[in-house]
Amino acid sequence: MAAVQRGYDGGWLSSTFAKAVFLGNGLVAILAGLLAHALVEVASLGPVAPFDAAAGVLAAGGALVALTWTENYGGTSERRSFGAQLVSAAQHIAKGAPAVPGCRAPARPRQMGLSHGMYRSTRPLACCVGGM
Protein backbone atom coordinates (compact mmCIF):
# COMPACT_ATOMS: atom_id res chain seq x y z
CA MET A 1 0.00 0.00 0.00
CA ALA A 2 1.40 3.37 -1.07
CA ALA A 3 0.32 5.16 2.13
CA VAL A 4 2.21 2.71 4.35
CA GLN A 5 5.25 2.88 2.05
CA ARG A 6 5.29 6.65 2.51
CA GLY A 7 5.32 6.22 6.30
CA TYR A 8 1.66 6.95 7.08
CA ASP A 9 -0.35 4.94 9.58
CA GLY A 10 -2.44 2.32 7.76
CA GLY A 11 -5.46 3.05 9.97
CA TRP A 12 -5.76 6.54 8.56
CA LEU A 13 -6.87 5.23 5.18
CA SER A 14 -10.42 4.25 6.17
CA SER A 15 -11.04 7.47 8.11
CA THR A 16 -9.63 9.52 5.22
CA PHE A 17 -12.01 7.90 2.75
CA ALA A 18 -14.95 8.29 5.15
CA LYS A 19 -14.22 12.01 5.47
CA ALA A 20 -13.76 12.33 1.70
CA VAL A 21 -17.15 10.76 1.04
CA PHE A 22 -19.01 12.80 3.65
CA LEU A 23 -17.22 16.14 3.33
CA GLY A 24 -15.81 15.91 -0.18
CA ASN A 25 -18.83 14.47 -1.93
CA GLY A 26 -21.87 15.09 0.22
CA LEU A 27 -21.28 18.41 1.90
CA VAL A 28 -19.77 20.03 -1.19
CA ALA A 29 -22.72 18.83 -3.30
CA ILE A 30 -25.15 20.33 -0.80
CA LEU A 31 -23.31 23.65 -0.77
CA ALA A 32 -23.09 23.65 -4.58
CA GLY A 33 -26.86 23.15 -4.83
CA LEU A 34 -27.50 26.00 -2.41
CA LEU A 35 -25.08 28.25 -4.29
CA ALA A 36 -26.78 27.36 -7.59
CA HIS A 37 -30.13 28.22 -6.05
CA ALA A 38 -28.79 31.56 -4.79
CA LEU A 39 -27.28 32.45 -8.18
CA VAL A 40 -30.48 31.70 -10.08
CA GLU A 41 -33.25 32.68 -7.67
CA VAL A 42 -31.77 35.26 -5.30
CA ALA A 43 -29.25 37.04 -7.54
CA SER A 44 -31.43 36.57 -10.67
CA LEU A 45 -28.40 35.84 -12.86
CA GLY A 46 -30.30 33.41 -15.09
CA PRO A 47 -30.54 29.65 -15.44
CA VAL A 48 -26.97 29.17 -16.70
CA ALA A 49 -25.32 31.07 -13.83
CA PRO A 50 -24.45 27.86 -11.91
CA PHE A 51 -22.62 26.53 -14.96
CA ASP A 52 -20.67 29.77 -15.31
CA ALA A 53 -19.73 29.58 -11.63
CA ALA A 54 -18.72 25.92 -12.05
CA ALA A 55 -16.37 26.84 -14.91
CA GLY A 56 -14.63 29.36 -12.66
CA VAL A 57 -14.32 26.87 -9.81
CA LEU A 58 -12.99 24.23 -12.23
CA ALA A 59 -10.33 26.64 -13.54
CA ALA A 60 -9.29 27.64 -10.02
CA GLY A 61 -9.15 24.02 -8.85
CA GLY A 62 -7.18 22.96 -11.91
CA ALA A 63 -4.66 25.75 -11.35
CA LEU A 64 -4.34 24.83 -7.67
CA VAL A 65 -3.71 21.18 -8.47
CA ALA A 66 -1.26 21.98 -11.29
CA LEU A 67 0.78 24.26 -9.03
CA THR A 68 0.77 22.25 -5.80
CA TRP A 69 0.43 18.53 -6.61
CA THR A 70 3.70 16.74 -5.83
CA GLU A 71 2.90 13.03 -5.95
CA ASN A 72 1.51 10.24 -8.12
CA TYR A 73 3.61 10.94 -11.18
CA GLY A 74 4.59 7.30 -11.67
CA GLY A 75 8.01 6.00 -12.59
CA THR A 76 10.23 7.69 -15.14
CA SER A 77 9.58 4.89 -17.65
CA GLU A 78 5.84 5.61 -17.44
CA ARG A 79 5.96 9.32 -18.19
CA ARG A 80 4.24 10.44 -21.36
CA SER A 81 3.79 13.73 -23.10
CA PHE A 82 0.85 15.96 -22.25
CA GLY A 83 -0.73 15.25 -25.64
CA ALA A 84 -0.52 11.49 -25.10
CA GLN A 85 -2.10 11.89 -21.66
CA LEU A 86 -4.88 14.03 -23.13
CA VAL A 87 -5.65 11.43 -25.82
CA SER A 88 -5.66 8.68 -23.17
CA ALA A 89 -8.05 10.70 -20.97
CA ALA A 90 -10.40 11.31 -23.91
CA GLN A 91 -10.43 7.58 -24.70
CA HIS A 92 -11.23 6.72 -21.07
CA ILE A 93 -14.04 9.28 -20.98
CA ALA A 94 -15.47 7.94 -24.26
CA LYS A 95 -15.52 4.41 -22.79
CA GLY A 96 -17.28 5.58 -19.62
CA ALA A 97 -20.98 5.47 -18.87
CA PRO A 98 -22.83 8.36 -20.53
CA ALA A 99 -24.88 9.09 -17.41
CA VAL A 100 -25.35 7.81 -13.90
CA PRO A 101 -28.85 6.40 -13.45
CA GLY A 102 -30.93 8.07 -10.79
CA CYS A 103 -28.92 11.30 -10.72
CA ARG A 104 -31.26 13.48 -12.72
CA ALA A 105 -33.78 15.98 -11.52
CA PRO A 106 -37.49 15.68 -12.28
CA ALA A 107 -38.44 17.25 -15.57
CA ARG A 108 -40.52 19.99 -13.93
CA PRO A 109 -39.44 20.61 -10.32
CA ARG A 110 -41.44 23.87 -10.27
CA GLN A 111 -44.70 21.92 -10.64
CA MET A 112 -43.68 20.00 -7.53
CA GLY A 113 -43.18 23.28 -5.67
CA LEU A 114 -39.37 23.02 -5.75
CA SER A 115 -36.68 25.15 -7.27
CA HIS A 116 -34.10 23.16 -9.20
CA GLY A 117 -31.25 24.23 -6.89
CA MET A 118 -33.10 23.23 -3.75
CA TYR A 119 -33.98 19.86 -5.27
CA ARG A 120 -30.38 19.20 -6.28
CA SER A 121 -29.05 20.09 -2.83
CA THR A 122 -31.48 17.93 -0.86
CA ARG A 123 -30.55 14.67 -2.59
CA PRO A 124 -26.89 14.75 -1.40
CA LEU A 125 -28.16 15.73 2.05
CA ALA A 126 -30.31 12.60 2.09
CA CYS A 127 -27.30 10.52 0.99
CA CYS A 128 -25.12 12.01 3.74
CA VAL A 129 -27.72 11.39 6.42
CA GLY A 130 -28.33 7.86 5.15
CA GLY A 131 -24.61 7.09 5.08
CA MET A 132 -23.95 8.07 8.70
N, C-alpha and C positions, 0 to 999 in steps of 0.2 A: 504494500500500500504506500502510495506516494507521500501521504501525510506523515506516516511513521518514519519513512526514510528521511524526511526533512527534519525530524526531531520533535514532532508534535505528538501529544498524547492521543492515543487511538480512540479514547472515549469521547473526545471532542467532536468526532465526525457525526455521530447521530444527533447531538444537540445542535450542531451547526446546520445540518439539513433541516431539522425541525424549525429552527428560527428562520431559515431561508424560505420555507414553505409558508409559514404564518406571516412573517413580516415582509419578506420579499415578494411573495405572490399575492397573498390575501390582502394585507393592509394597503399595499401600494395600489392594487386594483380598486379597492374601496375609495381611496383618496383620488384616484384618477377619474372614477365615475362622478364623484362629487365636484371635482374641478371642471369636468366636462359640462355638468349641469350648470355650474356657476357661469361658465363662459357663454353658454347658449341662452339660458333663461334670465340670469341676473344681469350680466353685462350686455346682453342682446347683440352679440357679435356674429350671430348667424349659425346655421347648422354645421358648417365645416370648421368652426373655430377649434373644436377639440383636436381635429386632425392637424391643423396648423400648429397648435401647441405641442402635439406629439412629435412633429418634425423637429421643432426646436429642442425638445428634450432628447430626442435621438441624436441630434448633432452634438449636443453638449456631452451626453454620455459616451458617444464614440470618441470624442476628443479626449475626455478624461481617461478612458481605457487606453487609447493609443499613447498617451503621454506617461502613464503611471504603471502599466502592466509590466511585471518583470519576470513572470514565470510561464511555464507551459509552452515553450518554444520548440520542444522536441530536440532530438540529437542533430548534430551538424549534417549528417547524411540525409536527414529528412527535410531539410529546409528547401523550400521552393520559392519561385518568384511570386510577386504579388499577383500578377496576371494568372499564373497557374492556380493560385489559391482561390482567386475570384471565380475562375471557370469551375473548379471543384465545388465551391459553395453553390453556384448556380445549378449544377447537376444534382446536388443533394436536395436543394429546395424543390427542383422539378420532380424528384422522386417522392417527395413527401406527400402527406395527405392534403388535399385541397382545402379542407375545412374540418374543424373539430365538431362532431355531432353534439348537439345540446348547448352550444355556446352562442346561440343567436337570440336576439331579442324578438318579442312578438312583432308581427307586422305593423300593428297599430297600437302602441302603448298608450297613446292619448285617449283612445276609446275605453281603455281599462282604468283611466284616471291617473296614469303615471306619466312622468316625463321620461324620456329615454335615458337621460343621465342617472336619474334616481333608480330606474330599473336595473341599469348596468352595474350600479354600485351595491345594490342589495344582494345580488347573487353571490359575489365573492364573500360578503359578510356572512351569508348562510353557510358557505363552504368553510369559513374560518371557525364559526361556532360549532359546526358539525364535526370538524376535525380535532377539536380540543379534547 
